[in-house]
Amino acid sequence: MFTLTYVYRDSTAVLGPLATYAEPHCYDLCAEHSERLTAPMGWELVRLPVEEESEPSADDLEALADAVREAAKPAPGSGHEPVGQGTEVGRRGHLRVLRSEPAGTQPGQE
């Protein structure tokens, strides 16, 4: 993966390693598209050197496993999601907005 950044003031397109955070005028590209990339007419294309990807280290894998375990823990003090039928309260295209009914009640009975 690569990140393409446009520097409009300098009429330059910079293609470099995948960015770690989003910036305006930046676009992430796969290897195939980064190889075929050309700059607009009158622009300069700068290709920064990219290190080859290496296998994840044991520390990387352990950090990932810890993050997954942490994300799986329920939030303290939060109850569980209510179970039951939801009542449709809105619709936009193919998406519906539902309101959960408390367990043991029927929709429309409040």
Disulfide bonds with the S-S distance in Angstrom:
none
